[in-house]
Amino acid sequence: MIPNLALVPELKAAGYEIYYIGSHTGIERELVERANIPYFGISSGKMRRYMSVKNMTDLLRVCKGFVDAARVIRKIRPDIIFSKGGFVVVPVVAAARFLRVKAVIHESDMTPGLANRLAIPFAAKVCVSFPETLKHVPEKKGVLTGSPIRSELLAGSKTRMSLGFDNRPVLLITGGSQGAAAINTCVREALPQLLENFNVVHLCGKGNLAKIEQPGPVVRDTNRSPVQPGYVQFEYLNEEMADMLALADIVISRAGANTLFELAALRKPNLLIPLPAEVSRGDQLLNAASFERQGFSMVLPEGDMTPRRLAADVKQLFKKREEFTRNMEAARDVTGGTRRVMDVIAHVTQL
């Protein structure tokens, strides 16, 4: 839902009145209501690519979601619907088509997910982040826009971060909003090697803080663990994330499309550890491969990750950081995704 929130300031500036339809229990509800946007929860079900009894019950939830969405759309009478994807998209976009309301879909990953594949026939236009995605979308519907970038990320300042670090470069490590157990474990085992050359900021996910036994000053915070010199771990960062990215010299990350385009927009050399195919549909592997081909990123498959390999790749990334930065600077304007998506929305609104 990050592209949705990235568009909010631009939509408001353009005079749009914004409403949000999501699931009853989704994490987005808190974020949307925090942005003072009216939120409507509807029924939704997970769509599985494998046989499961739950497919039948979830199909009923999707059908109920269609009725719920239609009720909300009739109440709001929107001029246009913008959808990022996810399980809730299908009943909403289908109901919009039924009620003759135009919809624009955004697909962040290189290949459309199942929900977007089901929703594409009902959409007027499909915005995509990767050029390779256009071959998976009907020619008259696909528009290469890139990914909307949160404007606040571009306004970060390293001078606002006070972590007590020395003059070593800063390595930022993140496994996504929920953290990544495999990355957390490997980072902690590689920490002595990493700290030889870097200050380390580790975003490990809610509930994943670990006690660090090495001696050092102790800093306590509700979202922060005791630290040793040169190392600090947080469960997550919200408003501080822009400043932390500004502070970072290099980044270790998963390979979700939104994160990749944000790193490219900020010109941050990065080492990607994509989710393996066994626990995903393989979209992060494709995303990472694309950024590696373009010279924006190094890639370390999770199955090849060891503490020694991780530390060696980080050193190599830092050594070649100027090359990665030049490649990102020479690329097309990755910060323009918000503007290009807004152009599509404006065009479809006027049809």
Buried (B, 14 or more C-beta within 10 A) or exposed (E): BBBBBBBBBBBEEEEBEBBBBBBEEBEBBEBBEEBEBEBBBBBBBEBEEEEEEEBEEBEEBBEBBBEBBBEBBEEBEBEBBBBBBBBBBBBBBBBBBEBEBBBBBBBBBBBBBBBBBBBBEBBBBBBBBBEBBBEBBEEEBBBBBBBBBBBBBBEBEEEEBEBEBEEBEBBBBBBBBEBBEBBBEBBBBBBEBBBEBBBBBBBBBEEBBBEBEEEBEEEEEEBEBBBBBBBBBBBBBEEBBBBBBBBBBBBBBBBBBBBBBBBBBBBBBBBBBBBBEEEEBBBBBBBBBBBBEBBBBBBBEBEEBEBEBBBBBBBEBBEBBEEBBEBBEEEEEBBBBBBBBBBBBEEBBEE
